[in-house]
Amino acid sequence: METSALIRLLAGDAKVREPFARGLLGAAALSVALTAGLFALALGPRPDIAAAMETARFPFKFVVTGALAVTAFHALLLAGRPEARFHLAPLLAAPLLLAGAALAELAVTPMASWPALMIGENAALCLTLIPLFSAGPLACLIRVSRRGAPARPGRAGALAGLAAGGVAAFFYAANCVDDSPLFVLAWYPVAIGMVALAGYLIGRRALRW
Amino acid sequence: MIDGREREWADWMRRAIDGDADAYRRLLTAITPRLRAMARRRCDQFGAPPSEAEDVVQEVLLAIHLKRGTWDPARPLGPWLSAITRNKLIDSLRRRGRVVNAPVEDLIETLEAEETGAITDRLDVERVLGGLRDPQRDIVRSISLEGRGVRETAERLGMSDGAVRVALHRALKALAAIYGRESR
């Protein structure tokens, strides 16, 4: 085909129906709605949620998972633009918050209670439900990210996995009775890490352009 | 001078995104000779035929087209355009078995290629069309080969403008996939 003929074709399709950023924001909103719906249907909040909100540990779980979801989503948005630089620092907010909280927990609890706090009651559930709840959001985010132009497709996929894992963990945390930062530090990163790995493996292929 | 050019290109791209086909055609027509110079220089290094360079040019144009929604109109166009071009140029040459080991120059600063000799392309039109289904094939043939506009094509095929545009958009995605396959 002659290049001038190709240009005629491209000119016929000039208009952009939906900019990439708007599409990805839509996917994020859909991810949250999807997870909220699934959570309400399948799990629901723990019975003593009102009392739990009065504590420091329970609300902190939303702070750290929310921070992860927001920072990972923002990084994903940037990753879809080919000229944008990747910045690691904002992504460290959630891990640093969690590490700080875990240190505080070590300071205020007796050493003898640490193993019990860390192992908790719901580790297996945490490792199952977070990845399960992540599947829908991950699919939404990857699907729209295919319209992006990531310089590193694997990295963009991993960021989608982190964002999806953050959203899933945010809702899961409302049900789970293990509130110690030691439990969160021990298990949430494993569960979310699995989702990020899945995102990386999918993204490496699906987000190439 | 480069700043002026970049501003003009960004202005054309903004209008294109809003649906101005003429502005878009001007932009792509301005980009193409510079892209061609870059692609030819690379292909010369490998002793590859100029027809291969033209295929690379077309692949980059398709990438610019399919990814233009990732450009933020509030930002300068140059860095975006250069990043898309660099990524796609390297990807396309690599798939053709050419190793790019020198840095790729900036599209916006590149001089146009001198138009010497015929510009040949390797990917035969009929082969490209053969990879498409109807009505995409009819639409692509009507616009690219027969030089009709979208409206005229819609009238001739008894379709709405909107339906033709949707089919054309799908056809261009399919086209990018065909280019990717043919060069492997």
Interface residues (C-beta under 8 A of the other chain):
Chain A: M1 E2 T3 A5 L6 I7 R8 L9 L10 A11 G12 D13 A14 K15 V16 E18 P19 F20 A21 G23 G80 R81 P82 E83 R147 G148 A149 A151 W209
Chain B: A16 I17 D18 G19 D20 A21 D22 A23 Y24 R25 L28 T29 T32 E54 V57 Q58 L61 L62 A63 H65 L66 K67 R68 G69 T70 W71 D72 P79 W80 S82 A83 I84 N87 I119 D121 L123 D124 V125 V128 V140 I143 S144 L145 G147 G149 V150 V164 R165 L168 H169 A171 L172 L175
